[in-house]
Amino acid sequence: MVTHTDPKQRFHRSFLDHVAVLQDQIEELKSISTVAGERQEAIDHILAGISKLQNEVADVADSTPSYDRKQYSETIKGLQERLNDTTAALAPKSRFQFRRTAAHVDMGAPENDPRLLSGSFSRNQRETFAQTDVLKTREEADDKLGQLPTGRDYNAELARPSASAIRKPSFSAARTIGISNQTGLHIILPSSAAMATASGSLTDLTGCILDMSIPTSQGHAFPGLAMRDIKKSLIVAGRVAGPVHITGVSDSILVLVARQVRIHDCKNVDIYLHCASHPIIEDCSGMRFAPLPSCYMTEADKAIENQWNQVDDFKWLKAGHSPNWTTMGEAHILGDEIWTKVVPGRPGASVDETLAKVGIPAR
């Protein structure tokens, strides 16, 4: 018989109390003013609360039954998703830059490299872009004025046919990044998306390449990031100051810097990781871990111990190494040339061709 002094029962009651408080705080966001950043402060407070709750669950993991751990994990995941949905619904309509280039534009040239774009363009480039749906940003006052819907609606815009395989939405006026229900897209977020990292969500992606490393490397890391239902894709997730939840990912490659990583229901995934705590997997198979590629490393990263290979498998409680994960040998680790020359996209290369170069099978 469980007594009131039982530590597991006390923790369970405390956990439920904290969840109830966070749910109320998320609901109250609708009534909080955006003036002077009040709503954003409330969002940051909620994110900190979710992160703290996750740390508390991790602290008692060794003494918690597997079923309870899973329930705690699902509850925390639900809180994060509810917060993402709420912030997306409350986000104001934003403008973002959407360029579609003609086939003759050399995307491999330095002046056209999306990693090097500064927001200014030559006359020839503007004439080329004038043939397409170019949307006005502060840096491009002479482009056509247009407005795209915010939140999930812009996913439909990304799905439109384009002469270029690489999309570069700037998110310059957005607060959050949410990309979902996409197939076969190559998306590189430029530095103008740095202020859109209040929260991040990537869901239902197939055969895609997504690079968020540029905006998150400039002191604007995501406080938390959720990735769900991703197949045969390459995701360079950038930096996350708090937890990353990865669920239902298969046959993919992930690259990220995070404080915590929780991985559920994934299979055949290579993860290039810099993590300040033990990565946790549950109900996974065929997971391979490698350290963060040096081309994405910063001086701040070097000052933090990388525990990329200290993986805890919550579904392997036996003695010995879990068969569900391994570290990658040198022969299988992708070199810097792949990350710096192939992943950004080569002239004329399709998304499938780029994915094949990194070892991801065709969809």
C-alpha positions in Angstrom: 0.0 0.0 0.0 1.4 3.4 -1.1 1.6 5.9 1.7 1.5 9.7 1.5 5.2 9.7 2.2 6.0 7.5 -0.7 8.5 9.6 -2.9 7.1 8.2 -6.2 3.6 9.3 -5.2 4.7 12.7 -4.0 6.5 13.3 -7.3 3.5 12.2 -9.3 1.2 14.6 -7.4 3.8 17.4 -7.8 4.2 16.6 -11.5 0.4 16.9 -12.1 0.2 20.1 -10.2 3.0 21.7 -12.3 1.3 20.5 -15.5 -2.0 22.1 -14.4 -0.2 25.4 -13.8 1.5 25.3 -17.1 -1.7 24.5 -18.9 -3.4 27.5 -17.3 -0.5 29.7 -18.2 -0.7 28.6 -21.9 -4.4 29.3 -21.9 -3.8 32.8 -20.4 -1.5 33.8 -23.3 -4.5 34.8 -25.3 -5.3 37.6 -22.8 -1.8 38.9 -22.4 -0.8 42.0 -24.3 2.0 42.0 -26.8 3.0 45.6 -25.8 6.5 45.8 -24.4 7.1 42.1 -25.0 4.8 41.0 -22.2 3.4 38.0 -24.1 6.9 36.9 -25.2 8.0 37.1 -21.5 5.1 34.9 -20.6 6.0 32.4 -23.4 9.6 32.3 -22.2 8.4 31.7 -18.6 6.3 28.8 -19.8 9.2 27.3 -21.8 11.4 27.5 -18.7 8.7 25.8 -16.7 8.4 23.0 -19.3 12.2 22.6 -19.3 12.3 22.5 -15.5 9.6 19.9 -15.4 11.6 17.8 -17.9 14.7 18.1 -15.8 12.8 16.9 -12.7 11.5 13.8 -14.6 15.0 13.1 -15.8 16.4 13.3 -12.3 14.1 10.6 -11.0 14.3 8.4 -14.1 16.3 5.7 -12.5 13.7 5.1 -9.8 10.7 5.6 -12.0 8.9 2.6 -13.7 9.1 2.5 -17.5 5.3 3.0 -17.9 5.4 6.2 -15.7 8.4 7.6 -17.5 6.5 7.2 -20.8 3.4 8.9 -19.4 5.5 11.8 -18.1 7.2 12.1 -21.4 4.0 12.1 -23.4 2.5 14.7 -21.0 5.5 17.1 -21.4 5.4 16.5 -25.1 1.7 17.5 -25.2 2.5 20.7 -23.3 5.1 21.7 -25.8 2.8 21.0 -28.7 0.0 22.9 -27.1 2.3 25.8 -26.5 3.5 25.7 -30.2 -0.1 25.6 -31.4 -1.2 28.5 -29.2 1.8 30.7 -30.2 1.2 29.9 -33.9 -2.4 30.9 -33.6 -1.6 34.1 -31.8 1.3 35.1 -34.1 0.6 38.2 -36.1 0.5 38.0 -39.9 4.1 38.3 -41.2 5.8 39.0 -44.4 8.6 36.8 -45.6 10.8 36.8 -48.6 10.0 34.1 -51.1 12.3 34.0 -54.2 12.0 31.8 -57.2 14.9 32.0 -59.5 15.1 31.3 -63.2 16.9 28.1 -64.3 20.0 30.0 -65.6 20.8 31.5 -62.3 23.9 29.8 -60.9 23.0 28.9 -57.2 26.6 27.8 -56.6 28.0 31.2 -57.3 29.0 33.2 -54.2 26.7 36.1 -55.1 23.8 33.7 -55.3 24.7 31.4 -52.4 21.8 31.5 -49.9 24.3 31.1 -47.0 25.9 34.4 -48.1 22.9 36.5 -49.1 22.8 39.8 -47.2 19.4 41.0 -48.5 20.7 43.2 -51.4 20.7 42.2 -55.0 22.2 43.3 -58.3 20.0 44.8 -61.0 20.2 41.6 -63.1 19.1 39.5 -60.1 16.1 41.9 -59.5 15.1 41.6 -63.1 15.2 37.9 -62.8 13.2 37.8 -59.6 10.6 40.3 -61.1 9.3 37.4 -63.2 8.1 35.6 -60.0 6.2 36.3 -56.8 8.8 38.4 -55.1 7.5 39.8 -51.7 8.7 43.0 -50.3 10.9 43.1 -47.2 12.6 46.0 -45.5 15.8 45.3 -47.3 14.1 45.2 -50.8 11.8 48.2 -51.0 11.7 48.1 -54.8 10.3 44.6 -55.1 6.6 43.8 -55.5 4.5 44.3 -52.4 2.7 41.2 -51.2 1.6 39.5 -48.0 1.5 35.8 -47.2 -0.5 34.3 -44.4 1.3 33.5 -41.2 1.5 30.3 -39.2 0.8 27.0 -40.9 -0.8 28.6 -44.0 2.6 29.5 -45.5 3.3 25.8 -46.0 1.0 25.9 -48.9 3.1 28.7 -50.5 6.2 26.6 -50.0 4.5 23.7 -51.9 3.9 25.8 -55.1 6.1 24.9 -58.1 9.3 26.8 -58.4 12.2 27.0 -60.9 14.6 26.7 -58.0 14.9 23.7 -55.8 16.0 25.9 -52.8 13.5 28.0 -50.9 14.6 30.8 -48.7 11.7 32.1 -46.5 13.1 34.9 -44.4 10.6 35.0 -41.5 11.8 38.5 -40.9 8.7 39.6 -39.0 7.6 36.3 -37.6 8.1 35.1 -34.0 8.0 31.3 -34.5 9.0 28.7 -37.1 6.6 25.9 -38.0 7.1 23.8 -41.1 4.8 21.0 -41.8 3.3 18.7 -44.5 6.1 19.2 -47.1 7.6 16.8 -49.6 10.8 17.2 -51.6 11.7 20.8 -50.6 15.2 22.2 -49.9 14.7 25.1 -47.4 17.6 27.2 -46.1 16.7 29.9 -43.5 18.8 33.0 -43.8 19.9 35.3 -41.0 16.7 37.4 -41.4 14.9 34.5 -39.6 16.8 35.1 -36.4 13.9 36.7 -34.6 11.5 33.9 -35.5 13.0 31.4 -33.1 10.7 31.9 -30.1 9.6 28.3 -30.8 10.1 25.7 -33.5 8.1 22.8 -34.8 8.9 20.5 -37.8 6.2 17.9 -38.7 5.2 15.6 -41.5 8.3 16.1 -43.8 9.3 13.6 -46.4 12.3 13.8 -48.7 13.2 17.3 -47.5 16.4 19.2 -46.7 16.1 21.9 -44.1 18.9 24.0 -42.7 18.2 26.3 -39.7 21.8 26.7 -38.6 22.3 30.3 -39.8 19.6 32.2 -37.8 20.1 30.1 -34.6 23.9 30.7 -34.6 23.6 34.4 -33.9 22.4 34.3 -30.3 18.9 33.4 -31.2 18.7 29.7 -30.3 15.3 28.0 -30.0 14.2 27.6 -26.4 12.7 24.3 -27.4 12.2 22.4 -30.7 9.8 19.6 -31.7 10.4 17.2 -34.6 7.7 14.7 -35.5 6.9 12.3 -38.3 9.9 13.0 -40.6 11.0 10.5 -43.3 14.0 10.3 -45.6 15.1 13.9 -44.8 18.2 15.9 -43.8 17.5 18.3 -40.9 20.2 20.7 -39.8 18.3 22.0 -36.8 20.8 24.6 -35.6 20.9 25.5 -31.9 18.4 24.8 -29.1 18.9 26.3 -25.7 16.5 23.8 -24.1 15.0 20.4 -24.9 14.5 18.8 -28.3 11.8 16.3 -28.8 12.2 13.9 -31.7 9.3 11.5 -32.4 8.6 9.3 -35.3 11.6 10.0 -37.5 13.0 7.4 -39.8 15.7 6.9 -42.5 17.0 10.5 -41.9 20.0 12.5 -40.8 19.7 15.1 -38.0 22.3 17.7 -37.0 21.8 19.8 -33.8 23.2 21.5 -30.8 21.0 21.2 -27.7 20.9 21.0 -23.9 18.6 18.0 -23.8 17.5 15.5 -26.5 14.6 13.1 -26.1 14.1 10.6 -28.9 11.0 8.4 -29.2 9.7 5.9 -31.8 12.5 6.5 -34.3 14.5 4.1 -36.5 17.5 4.2 -38.8 18.5 7.8 -37.9 22.0 9.3 -37.9 22.3 12.1 -35.4 25.3 14.5 -35.5 25.0 16.0 -32.0 26.4 18.4 -29.5 24.5 17.8 -26.3 25.1 19.1 -22.7 23.4 16.1 -21.2 22.8 12.4 -21.9 20.7 11.9 -25.0 17.7 9.7 -24.2 16.0 7.2 -26.6 12.9 5.1 -26.1 11.3 2.7 -28.5 14.0 3.3 -31.1 16.2 1.1 -33.3 19.0 1.6 -35.7 20.1 4.9 -34.1 23.7 6.0 -34.9 25.3 9.0 -33.1 28.3 11.1 -34.1 29.7 14.4 -32.8 28.7 17.7 -34.4 30.6 18.5 -37.6 33.4 21.0 -37.1 31.9 23.4 -39.6 28.9 24.0 -37.3 31.0 24.3 -34.2 31.3 27.6 -32.4 33.7 28.7 -29.6 30.7 28.6 -27.1 30.1 24.9 -28.1 33.8 24.0 -27.4 33.4 25.3 -23.8 30.6 22.8 -23.1 31.3 19.1 -22.7 29.7 17.1 -25.5 27.9 14.0 -24.2 26.8 12.9 -27.7 27.9 9.3 -27.0 26.5 8.9 -23.5 23.1 7.7 -24.7 20.5 6.3 -22.2 18.0 3.8 -23.6 14.9 3.8 -21.4 13.8 0.5 -23.0 17.1 -1.3 -22.4 17.4 -1.9 -18.7 19.6 -5.0 -18.9 23.3 -5.1 -18.3 25.5 -4.3 -21.3 25.2 -2.0 -24.3 21.8 -1.4 -25.8 21.4 -2.9 -29.3 19.2 0.0 -30.4 22.0 2.5 -30.8 25.7 2.8 -31.7 28.4 5.4 -32.4 29.3 6.0 -36.0 32.8 4.9 -37.2 35.1 7.3 -39.0 34.3 5.6 -42.3 30.6 6.4 -42.1 30.9 10.0 -40.8 30.2 12.6 -43.4 33.1 15.0 -44.0 33.1 18.8 -43.8 33.1 19.0 -47.6 29.7 17.3 -47.7 28.3 19.8 -45.2 29.8 22.9 -46.8 29.5 22.1 -50.5 26.8 19.4 -51.0 24.2 20.1 -48.4 23.7 23.8 -49.4 22.7 22.6 -52.8 24.8 22.4 -56.0 23.8 24.1 -59.4 21.3 21.9 -61.1 21.1 19.3 -58.4 17.7 18.1 -57.3 16.7 17.5 -53.7 16.8 13.7 -54.3 20.3 13.9 -55.8 21.6 15.9 -52.8 19.9 13.5 -50.4 21.6 10.6 -52.3 25.0 12.2 -51.8 24.6 12.0 -48.0 23.3 8.5 -48.1 19.5 9.0 -47.8 17.5 6.7 -50.1 15.0 8.1 -52.6 11.5 8.5 -51.3 
